[in-house]
Amino acid sequence: MTVTMHIGEFKARFSEVVEMIKGGVVIKVVKGKSGQLVGYFGKEMKPAKPKKRKLGFFKDQGIEISKSDMEWTDEELSEMGI
């Protein structure tokens, strides 16, 4: 459950907010009449599963890249402007 609070209310009720967070409530803190987001406070949410990356993307494209392709001399780097 998410509860929205203005920053002044958040500060005034901080002890109560801490207990709410311990109970699993997520607090969305906003400021001003526009309701500009300050941040979310609550228990750590589980991170999303990382996307599976397909290794060897270029392999299916008929392109081979080796480690030696990624090594340049100082002269080559200066020609590239690096």
C-alpha positions in Angstrom: 0.0 0.0 0.0 1.3 3.5 -0.9 0.4 6.6 1.1 1.1 10.1 -0.2 2.2 12.8 2.2 3.4 16.4 1.9 6.9 17.0 3.2 5.6 19.0 6.2 3.3 16.2 7.3 6.1 13.7 6.7 8.4 15.6 9.0 5.7 16.3 11.7 4.6 12.6 11.9 8.1 11.1 11.4 7.9 8.6 14.3 4.5 7.4 13.1 5.8 7.2 9.5 8.7 4.9 10.7 6.1 2.6 12.3 4.1 2.6 9.1 7.1 1.7 7.0 7.9 -1.1 9.4 4.4 -2.4 8.7 5.1 -2.5 5.0 3.6 0.8 3.9 5.4 2.8 1.2 5.3 6.6 1.7 5.4 8.8 -1.3 6.6 12.3 -0.3 5.6 15.4 -2.3 6.2 19.1 -1.9 4.4 22.2 -2.9 1.0 22.8 -4.5 2.2 21.1 -7.7 2.9 17.9 -5.8 6.5 17.6 -7.0 7.9 14.2 -6.1 10.6 14.2 -3.4 10.9 10.4 -3.0 9.5 7.1 -1.9 10.3 5.8 1.5 9.6 2.2 2.6 10.9 -1.3 2.8 13.4 -2.3 0.1 11.6 -3.7 -2.8 12.9 -6.8 -4.6 15.0 -5.8 -7.6 13.6 -6.7 -11.0 15.2 -9.8 -12.6 18.0 -8.7 -14.8 17.3 -9.2 -18.5 19.0 -12.2 -20.1 21.6 -11.0 -22.6 22.3 -13.0 -25.6 26.1 -13.4 -25.9 27.7 -13.4 -29.2 25.2 -11.0 -30.9 27.4 -10.4 -33.8 28.0 -14.2 -34.3 24.5 -14.6 -35.9 25.3 -11.6 -38.1 28.4 -13.3 -39.6 30.8 -10.9 -37.9 33.6 -12.2 -35.7 35.2 -9.8 -33.2 38.4 -10.9 -31.3 40.4 -9.3 -28.5 43.1 -8.3 -31.0 40.4 -6.2 -32.8 40.0 -4.1 -29.7 43.7 -3.3 -29.1 45.0 -0.1 -30.7 48.4 1.4 -30.7 49.0 4.9 -29.4 49.5 6.1 -33.0 46.1 4.7 -34.0 44.4 6.3 -31.0 45.9 9.7 -31.8 44.7 9.4 -35.4 41.2 8.8 -34.0 41.5 11.9 -31.8 41.4 10.0 -28.6 
